[in-house]
Amino acid sequence: MGWPMLDVIDVPIGTVSENERFLRVAIEKVDSIDLLPEEWQTVPIVVIPAGYSYLWSPIIAELHGRLGHFPDVVRIRPVKGEREKFEVAEILDLRDIRHQARTKR
């Protein structure tokens, strides 16, 4: 991605019951990220959503609120011929996607 340094912040989502309030879970997961308020505004953040889109929707919204913009999203795909190995398929720039969509209003 062209960054001189990359820190990985692993936020395990685990299994979330269908009876849980997903917004509460999303806020708890984002709260567990150890960033100072000014870091939320300055540190470039890229997320790799794993699994459940119903939970990732409020997580992305919560991150947008703290960052002031959408984070980039990494789409991964299985490596052909490899079991349980993945590669980066593309980086989705949600800010640019939003900007382009606004021209269609």
N, CA, C and O atoms as a GROMACS GRO file, in nm:
protein
  420
    1MET      N    1   0.082  -0.120   0.000
    1MET     CA    2   0.000   0.000   0.000
    1MET      C    3   0.086   0.125   0.000
    1MET      O    4   0.034   0.237  -0.002
    2GLY      N    5   0.217   0.107   0.002
    2GLY     CA    6   0.306   0.221  -0.008
    2GLY      C    7   0.330   0.294   0.123
    2GLY      O    8   0.384   0.405   0.123
    3TRP      N    9   0.292   0.234   0.234
    3TRP     CA   10   0.316   0.298   0.362
    3TRP      C   11   0.450   0.252   0.416
    3TRP      O   12   0.485   0.135   0.402
    4PRO      N   13   0.527   0.344   0.480
    4PRO     CA   14   0.659   0.306   0.530
    4PRO      C   15   0.651   0.208   0.648
    4PRO      O   16   0.744   0.131   0.671
    5MET      N   17   0.540   0.210   0.721
    5MET     CA   18   0.528   0.124   0.838
    5MET      C   19   0.382   0.080   0.849
    5MET      O   20   0.291   0.157   0.817
    6LEU      N   21   0.360  -0.041   0.893
    6LEU     CA   22   0.225  -0.092   0.906
    6LEU      C   23   0.209  -0.162   1.040
    6LEU      O   24   0.279  -0.260   1.068
    7ASP      N   25   0.118  -0.112   1.123
    7ASP     CA   26   0.084  -0.178   1.248
    7ASP      C   27  -0.048  -0.248   1.229
    7ASP      O   28  -0.142  -0.191   1.174
    8VAL      N   29  -0.056  -0.370   1.276
    8VAL     CA   30  -0.180  -0.446   1.268
    8VAL      C   31  -0.246  -0.442   1.404
    8VAL      O   32  -0.186  -0.478   1.506
    9ILE      N   33  -0.370  -0.400   1.406
    9ILE     CA   34  -0.450  -0.401   1.529
    9ILE      C   35  -0.556  -0.508   1.509
    9ILE      O   36  -0.651  -0.490   1.433
   10ASP      N   37  -0.540  -0.617   1.578
   10ASP     CA   38  -0.633  -0.729   1.565
   10ASP      C   39  -0.746  -0.709   1.665
   10ASP      O   40  -0.723  -0.704   1.786
   11VAL      N   41  -0.867  -0.699   1.615
   11VAL     CA   42  -0.984  -0.685   1.700
   11VAL      C   43  -1.072  -0.808   1.677
   11VAL      O   44  -1.153  -0.810   1.584
   12PRO      N   45  -1.055  -0.910   1.760
   12PRO     CA   46  -1.134  -1.032   1.739
   12PRO      C   47  -1.283  -1.003   1.757
   12PRO      O   48  -1.326  -0.945   1.856
   13ILE      N   49  -1.360  -1.046   1.660
   13ILE     CA   50  -1.505  -1.026   1.668
   13ILE      C   51  -1.569  -1.142   1.740
   13ILE      O   52  -1.661  -1.123   1.820
   14GLY      N   53  -1.522  -1.264   1.714
   14GLY     CA   54  -1.578  -1.381   1.779
   14GLY      C   55  -1.719  -1.411   1.728
   14GLY      O   56  -1.760  -1.362   1.623
   15THR      N   57  -1.789  -1.491   1.802
   15THR     CA   58  -1.926  -1.526   1.766
   15THR      C   59  -2.021  -1.430   1.835
   15THR      O   60  -2.012  -1.407   1.956
   16VAL      N   61  -2.110  -1.374   1.758
   16VAL     CA   62  -2.207  -1.278   1.813
   16VAL      C   63  -2.346  -1.340   1.799
   16VAL      O   64  -2.386  -1.380   1.690
   17SER      N   65  -2.416  -1.347   1.908
   17SER     CA   66  -2.551  -1.404   1.908
   17SER      C   67  -2.646  -1.317   1.828
   17SER      O   68  -2.636  -1.194   1.829
   18GLU      N   69  -2.738  -1.380   1.759
   18GLU     CA   70  -2.842  -1.308   1.686
   18GLU      C   71  -2.929  -1.225   1.779
   18GLU      O   72  -2.997  -1.132   1.735
   19ASN      N   73  -2.928  -1.257   1.908
   19ASN     CA   74  -3.009  -1.183   2.006
   19ASN      C   75  -2.939  -1.059   2.059
   19ASN      O   76  -2.999  -0.979   2.130
   20GLU      N   77  -2.811  -1.042   2.024
   20GLU     CA   78  -2.734  -0.925   2.068
   20GLU      C   79  -2.777  -0.801   1.991
   20GLU      O   80  -2.828  -0.811   1.880
   21ARG      N   81  -2.755  -0.684   2.051
   21ARG     CA   82  -2.774  -0.556   1.981
   21ARG      C   83  -2.642  -0.529   1.908
   21ARG      O   84  -2.540  -0.501   1.971
   22PHE      N   85  -2.645  -0.536   1.775
   22PHE     CA   86  -2.523  -0.526   1.698
   22PHE      C   87  -2.456  -0.390   1.711
   22PHE      O   88  -2.333  -0.382   1.706
   23LEU      N   89  -2.532  -0.285   1.729
   23LEU     CA   90  -2.471  -0.153   1.748
   23LEU      C   91  -2.388  -0.152   1.876
   23LEU      O   92  -2.277  -0.098   1.878
   24ARG      N   93  -2.440  -0.211   1.982
   24ARG     CA   94  -2.365  -0.218   2.109
   24ARG      C   95  -2.235  -0.296   2.090
   24ARG      O   96  -2.130  -0.254   2.137
   25VAL      N   97  -2.243  -0.409   2.022
   25VAL     CA   98  -2.125  -0.491   1.997
   25VAL      C   99  -2.024  -0.413   1.912
   25VAL      O  100  -1.904  -0.415   1.940
   26ALA      N  101  -2.072  -0.344   1.808
   26ALA     CA  102  -1.984  -0.266   1.721
   26ALA      C  103  -1.910  -0.160   1.800
   26ALA      O  104  -1.789  -0.143   1.785
   27ILE      N  105  -1.982  -0.088   1.885
   27ILE     CA  106  -1.919   0.017   1.966
   27ILE      C  107  -1.816  -0.042   2.061
   27ILE      O  108  -1.708   0.013   2.078
   28GLU      N  109  -1.849  -0.155   2.124
   28GLU     CA  110  -1.754  -0.222   2.213
   28GLU      C  111  -1.626  -0.260   2.139
   28GLU      O  112  -1.516  -0.242   2.190
   29LYS      N  113  -1.641  -0.314   2.018
   29LYS     CA  114  -1.523  -0.357   1.941
   29LYS      C  115  -1.437  -0.236   1.902
   29LYS      O  116  -1.315  -0.242   1.913
   30VAL      N  117  -1.498  -0.129   1.858
   30VAL     CA  118  -1.422  -0.009   1.822
   30VAL      C  119  -1.362   0.054   1.947
   30VAL      O  120  -1.249   0.104   1.943
   31ASP      N  121  -1.435   0.053   2.058
   31ASP     CA  122  -1.381   0.105   2.185
   31ASP      C  123  -1.255   0.030   2.228
   31ASP      O  124  -1.169   0.086   2.295
   32SER      N  125  -1.245  -0.098   2.189
   32SER     CA  126  -1.130  -0.179   2.232
   32SER      C  127  -1.002  -0.142   2.157
   32SER      O  128  -0.894  -0.188   2.193
   33ILE      N  129  -1.013  -0.060   2.052
   33ILE     CA  130  -0.895  -0.017   1.977
   33ILE      C  131  -0.827   0.094   2.056
   33ILE      O  132  -0.888   0.197   2.087
   34ASP      N  133  -0.701   0.073   2.089
   34ASP     CA  134  -0.628   0.163   2.177
   34ASP      C  135  -0.564   0.278   2.098
   34ASP      O  136  -0.443   0.279   2.075
   35LEU      N  137  -0.648   0.375   2.059
   35LEU     CA  138  -0.599   0.495   1.991
   35LEU      C  139  -0.640   0.617   2.070
   35LEU      O  140  -0.750   0.623   2.125
   36LEU      N  141  -0.551   0.715   2.075
   36LEU     CA  142  -0.583   0.843   2.137
   36LEU      C  143  -0.677   0.921   2.047
   36LEU      O  144  -0.681   0.896   1.926
   37PRO      N  145  -0.754   1.016   2.103
   37PRO     CA  146  -0.847   1.094   2.019
   37PRO      C  147  -0.780   1.157   1.897
   37PRO      O  148  -0.838   1.154   1.788
   38GLU      N  149  -0.661   1.213   1.912
   38GLU     CA  150  -0.595   1.275   1.796
   38GLU      C  151  -0.548   1.169   1.695
   38GLU      O  152  -0.537   1.199   1.576
   39GLU      N  153  -0.520   1.047   1.741
   39GLU     CA  154  -0.480   0.941   1.649
   39GLU      C  155  -0.598   0.898   1.560
   39GLU      O  156  -0.579   0.863   1.443
   40TRP      N  157  -0.719   0.903   1.615
   40TRP     CA  158  -0.836   0.871   1.532
   40TRP      C  159  -0.844   0.967   1.414
   40TRP      O  160  -0.894   0.929   1.307
   41GLN      N  161  -0.796   1.088   1.431
   41GLN     CA  162  -0.805   1.189   1.325
   41GLN      C  163  -0.686   1.185   1.229
   41GLN      O  164  -0.695   1.241   1.119
   42THR      N  165  -0.574   1.120   1.268
   42THR     CA  166  -0.453   1.131   1.188
   42THR      C  167  -0.396   0.999   1.138
   42THR      O  168  -0.326   0.998   1.037
   43VAL      N  169  -0.423   0.889   1.205
   43VAL     CA  170  -0.366   0.760   1.167
   43VAL      C  171  -0.447   0.701   1.051
   43VAL      O  172  -0.569   0.687   1.062
   44PRO      N  173  -0.381   0.666   0.940
   44PRO     CA  174  -0.455   0.602   0.830
   44PRO      C  175  -0.499   0.462   0.874
   44PRO      O  176  -0.418   0.383   0.924
   45ILE      N  177  -0.625   0.434   0.856
   45ILE     CA  178  -0.680   0.305   0.898
   45ILE      C  179  -0.739   0.234   0.778
   45ILE      O  180  -0.817   0.291   0.702
   46VAL      N  181  -0.702   0.109   0.764
   46VAL     CA  182  -0.756   0.020   0.662
   46VAL      C  183  -0.814  -0.099   0.736
   46VAL      O  184  -0.750  -0.154   0.825
   47VAL      N  185  -0.935  -0.139   0.700
   47VAL     CA  186  -0.998  -0.252   0.768
   47VAL      C  187  -1.012  -0.370   0.673
   47VAL      O  188  -1.027  -0.354   0.552
   48ILE      N  189  -1.007  -0.488   0.732
   48ILE     CA  190  -1.034  -0.611   0.658
   48ILE      C  191  -1.156  -0.674   0.724
   48ILE      O  192  -1.144  -0.748   0.822
   49PRO      N  193  -1.275  -0.646   0.671
   49PRO     CA  194  -1.395  -0.704   0.731
   49PRO      C  195  -1.395  -0.855   0.714
   49PRO      O  196  -1.365  -0.908   0.607
   50ALA      N  197  -1.427  -0.921   0.820
   50ALA     CA  198  -1.434  -1.067   0.816
   50ALA      C  199  -1.574  -1.111   0.855
   50ALA      O  200  -1.621  -1.078   0.964
   51GLY      N  201  -1.637  -1.182   0.769
   51GLY     CA  202  -1.762  -1.244   0.807
   51GLY      C  203  -1.888  -1.161   0.793
   51GLY      O  204  -1.925  -1.122   0.682
   52TYR      N  205  -1.950  -1.134   0.901
   52TYR     CA  206  -2.089  -1.097   0.913
   52TYR      C  207  -2.117  -0.951   0.876
   52TYR      O  208  -2.083  -0.861   0.953
   53SER      N  209  -2.178  -0.927   0.760
   53SER     CA  210  -2.201  -0.791   0.712
   53SER      C  211  -2.293  -0.711   0.803
   53SER      O  212  -2.279  -0.589   0.813
   54TYR      N  213  -2.387  -0.777   0.869
   54TYR     CA  214  -2.478  -0.704   0.958
   54TYR      C  215  -2.404  -0.642   1.075
   54TYR      O  216  -2.446  -0.539   1.127
   55LEU      N  217  -2.294  -0.702   1.117
   55LEU     CA  218  -2.213  -0.644   1.223
   55LEU      C  219  -2.115  -0.542   1.167
   55LEU      O  220  -2.085  -0.442   1.233
   56TRP      N  221  -2.063  -0.565   1.046
   56TRP     CA  222  -1.966  -0.473   0.989
   56TRP      C  223  -2.027  -0.340   0.948
   56TRP      O  224  -1.957  -0.239   0.946
   57SER      N  225  -2.154  -0.338   0.917
   57SER     CA  226  -2.218  -0.210   0.881
   57SER      C  227  -2.209  -0.109   0.995
   57SER      O  228  -2.164   0.003   0.972
   58PRO      N  229  -2.250  -0.144   1.119
   58PRO     CA  230  -2.235  -0.045   1.227
   58PRO      C  231  -2.089  -0.022   1.267
   58PRO      O  232  -2.056   0.086   1.316
   59ILE      N  233  -2.002  -0.120   1.247
   59ILE     CA  234  -1.860  -0.097   1.277
   59ILE      C  235  -1.804   0.010   1.182
   59ILE      O  236  -1.735   0.101   1.226
   60ILE      N  237  -1.834  -0.001   1.053
   60ILE     CA  238  -1.788   0.100   0.956
   60ILE      C  239  -1.846   0.237   0.990
   60ILE      O  240  -1.776   0.338   0.982
   61ALA      N  241  -1.974   0.241   1.028
   61ALA     CA  242  -2.037   0.369   1.066
   61ALA      C  243  -1.970   0.427   1.190
   61ALA      O  244  -1.946   0.548   1.196
   62GLU      N  245  -1.940   0.344   1.288
   62GLU     CA  246  -1.872   0.391   1.411
   62GLU      C  247  -1.732   0.442   1.378
   62GLU      O  248  -1.691   0.547   1.429
   63LEU      N  249  -1.660   0.371   1.294
   63LEU     CA  250  -1.527   0.418   1.252
   63LEU      C  251  -1.537   0.551   1.178
   63LEU      O  252  -1.455   0.640   1.199
   64HIS      N  253  -1.636   0.565   1.091
   64HIS     CA  254  -1.655   0.691   1.018
   64HIS      C  255  -1.675   0.805   1.116
   64HIS      O  256  -1.617   0.913   1.099
   65GLY      N  257  -1.755   0.783   1.218
   65GLY     CA  258  -1.778   0.887   1.318
   65GLY      C  259  -1.653   0.928   1.392
   65GLY      O  260  -1.634   1.046   1.421
   66ARG      N  261  -1.567   0.834   1.422
   66ARG     CA  262  -1.444   0.865   1.496
   66ARG      C  263  -1.334   0.921   1.406
   66ARG      O  264  -1.259   1.009   1.447
   67LEU      N  265  -1.327   0.870   1.283
   67LEU     CA  266  -1.222   0.914   1.190
   67LEU      C  267  -1.258   1.045   1.122
   67LEU      O  268  -1.170   1.123   1.086
   68GLY      N  269  -1.387   1.068   1.103
   68GLY     CA  270  -1.431   1.183   1.026
   68GLY      C  271  -1.443   1.151   0.878
   68GLY      O  272  -1.476   1.238   0.798
   69HIS      N  273  -1.416   1.028   0.842
   69HIS     CA  274  -1.426   0.980   0.704
   69HIS      C  275  -1.433   0.828   0.708
   69HIS      O  276  -1.410   0.766   0.811
   70PHE      N  277  -1.466   0.770   0.593
   70PHE     CA  278  -1.467   0.624   0.586
   70PHE      C  279  -1.325   0.570   0.582
   70PHE      O  280  -1.237   0.632   0.522
   71PRO      N  281  -1.302   0.454   0.646
   71PRO     CA  282  -1.171   0.389   0.629
   71PRO      C  283  -1.167   0.319   0.494
   71PRO      O  284  -1.271   0.291   0.434
   72ASP      N  285  -1.047   0.290   0.446
   72ASP     CA  286  -1.034   0.204   0.330
   72ASP      C  287  -1.066   0.061   0.373
   72ASP      O  288  -1.046   0.025   0.489
   73VAL      N  289  -1.114  -0.018   0.280
   73VAL     CA  290  -1.150  -0.157   0.310
   73VAL      C  291  -1.071  -0.248   0.217
   73VAL      O  292  -1.065  -0.226   0.096
   74VAL      N  293  -1.012  -0.351   0.275
   74VAL     CA  294  -0.938  -0.451   0.198
   74VAL      C  295  -1.031  -0.568   0.169
   74VAL      O  296  -1.093  -0.624   0.260
   75ARG      N  297  -1.040  -0.603   0.041
   75ARG     CA  298  -1.113  -0.724   0.003
   75ARG      C  299  -1.010  -0.832  -0.021
   75ARG      O  300  -0.919  -0.816  -0.103
   76ILE      N  301  -1.025  -0.942   0.050
   76ILE     CA  302  -0.934  -1.054   0.031
   76ILE      C  303  -1.007  -1.166  -0.042
   76ILE      O  304  -1.130  -1.174  -0.042
   77ARG      N  305  -0.928  -1.253  -0.104
   77ARG     CA  306  -0.985  -1.369  -0.173
   77ARG      C  307  -0.892  -1.488  -0.150
   77ARG      O  308  -0.773  -1.471  -0.123
   78PRO      N  309  -0.949  -1.608  -0.161
   78PRO     CA  310  -0.864  -1.727  -0.145
   78PRO      C  311  -0.758  -1.733  -0.255
   78PRO      O  312  -0.784  -1.698  -0.370
   79VAL      N  313  -0.640  -1.778  -0.220
   79VAL     CA  314  -0.534  -1.800  -0.318
   79VAL      C  315  -0.566  -1.929  -0.392
   79VAL      O  316  -0.592  -2.033  -0.330
   80LYS      N  317  -0.564  -1.922  -0.523
   80LYS     CA  318  -0.598  -2.038  -0.605
   80LYS      C  319  -0.505  -2.155  -0.573
   80LYS      O  320  -0.382  -2.141  -0.574
   81GLY      N  321  -0.564  -2.269  -0.544
   81GLY     CA  322  -0.486  -2.389  -0.519
   81GLY      C  323  -0.430  -2.401  -0.378
   81GLY      O  324  -0.360  -2.498  -0.348
   82GLU      N  325  -0.458  -2.304  -0.293
   82GLU     CA  326  -0.407  -2.307  -0.155
   82GLU      C  327  -0.523  -2.318  -0.059
   82GLU      O  328  -0.626  -2.253  -0.078
   83ARG      N  329  -0.509  -2.398   0.043
   83ARG     CA  330  -0.612  -2.410   0.145
   83ARG      C  331  -0.587  -2.307   0.255
   83ARG      O  332  -0.476  -2.295   0.307
   84GLU      N  333  -0.691  -2.235   0.288
   84GLU     CA  334  -0.686  -2.138   0.399
   84GLU      C  335  -0.578  -2.032   0.383
   84GLU      O  336  -0.524  -1.985   0.483
   85LYS      N  337  -0.546  -1.995   0.260
   85LYS     CA  338  -0.451  -1.888   0.235
   85LYS      C  339  -0.523  -1.783   0.151
   85LYS      O  340  -0.593  -1.816   0.055
   86PHE      N  341  -0.504  -1.656   0.188
   86PHE     CA  342  -0.574  -1.547   0.122
   86PHE      C  343  -0.475  -1.443   0.071
   86PHE      O  344  -0.362  -1.433   0.119
   87GLU      N  345  -0.521  -1.366  -0.028
   87GLU     CA  346  -0.442  -1.257  -0.082
   87GLU      C  347  -0.530  -1.132  -0.093
   87GLU      O  348  -0.652  -1.142  -0.095
   88VAL      N  349  -0.465  -1.016  -0.102
   88VAL     CA  350  -0.540  -0.892  -0.120
   88VAL      C  351  -0.589  -0.888  -0.264
   88VAL      O  352  -0.510  -0.896  -0.358
   89ALA      N  353  -0.720  -0.876  -0.279
   89ALA     CA  354  -0.780  -0.867  -0.412
   89ALA      C  355  -0.787  -0.722  -0.457
   89ALA      O  356  -0.760  -0.690  -0.573
   90GLU      N  357  -0.824  -0.634  -0.365
   90GLU     CA  358  -0.833  -0.491  -0.397
   90GLU      C  359  -0.849  -0.411  -0.268
   90GLU      O  360  -0.889  -0.464  -0.164
   91ILE      N  361  -0.817  -0.283  -0.277
   91ILE     CA  362  -0.840  -0.188  -0.169
   91ILE      C  363  -0.957  -0.101  -0.215
   91ILE      O  364  -0.951  -0.036  -0.319
   92LEU      N  365  -1.063  -0.100  -0.136
   92LEU     CA  366  -1.181  -0.020  -0.168
   92LEU      C  367  -1.172   0.112  -0.093
   92LEU      O  368  -1.176   0.116   0.030
   93ASP      N  369  -1.160   0.220  -0.167
   93ASP     CA  370  -1.153   0.354  -0.110
   93ASP      C  371  -1.296   0.405  -0.092
   93ASP      O  372  -1.353   0.464  -0.185
   94LEU      N  373  -1.354   0.383   0.025
   94LEU     CA  374  -1.494   0.418   0.049
   94LEU      C  375  -1.518   0.567   0.037
   94LEU      O  376  -1.627   0.609  -0.003
   95ARG      N  377  -1.418   0.649   0.071
   95ARG     CA  378  -1.433   0.794   0.055
   95ARG      C  379  -1.452   0.830  -0.091
   95ARG      O  380  -1.539   0.911  -0.125
   96ASP      N  381  -1.371   0.769  -0.178
   96ASP     CA  382  -1.383   0.798  -0.320
   96ASP      C  383  -1.514   0.742  -0.377
   96ASP      O  384  -1.579   0.807  -0.459
   97ILE      N  385  -1.552   0.624  -0.333
   97ILE     CA  386  -1.678   0.566  -0.377
   97ILE      C  387  -1.794   0.658  -0.339
   97ILE      O  388  -1.883   0.683  -0.421
   98ARG      N  389  -1.792   0.708  -0.216
   98ARG     CA  390  -1.897   0.801  -0.171
   98ARG      C  391  -1.895   0.928  -0.255
   98ARG      O  392  -2.000   0.976  -0.298
   99HIS      N  393  -1.775   0.982  -0.278
   99HIS     CA  394  -1.762   1.105  -0.357
   99HIS      C  395  -1.818   1.086  -0.499
   99HIS      O  396  -1.891   1.171  -0.549
  100GLN      N  397  -1.783   0.976  -0.562
  100GLN     CA  398  -1.832   0.948  -0.697
  100GLN      C  399  -1.983   0.929  -0.698
  100GLN      O  400  -2.050   0.974  -0.791
  101ALA      N  401  -2.038   0.865  -0.597
  101ALA     CA  402  -2.181   0.842  -0.589
  101ALA      C  403  -2.258   0.975  -0.572
  101ALA      O  404  -2.369   0.989  -0.623
  102ARG      N  405  -2.198   1.070  -0.502
  102ARG     CA  406  -2.265   1.200  -0.481
  102ARG      C  407  -2.286   1.274  -0.612
  102ARG      O  408  -2.376   1.357  -0.622
  103THR      N  409  -2.204   1.246  -0.714
  103THR     CA  410  -2.221   1.313  -0.843
  103THR      C  411  -2.344   1.262  -0.916
  103THR      O  412  -2.387   1.322  -1.015
  104LYS      N  413  -2.402   1.153  -0.869
  104LYS     CA  414  -2.519   1.093  -0.935
  104LYS      C  415  -2.650   1.136  -0.872
  104LYS      O  416  -2.756   1.087  -0.909
  105ARG      N  417  -2.644   1.229  -0.776
  105ARG     CA  418  -2.767   1.276  -0.711
  105ARG      C  419  -2.847   1.365  -0.802
  105ARG      O  420  -2.954   1.413  -0.764
   0.00000   0.00000   0.00000
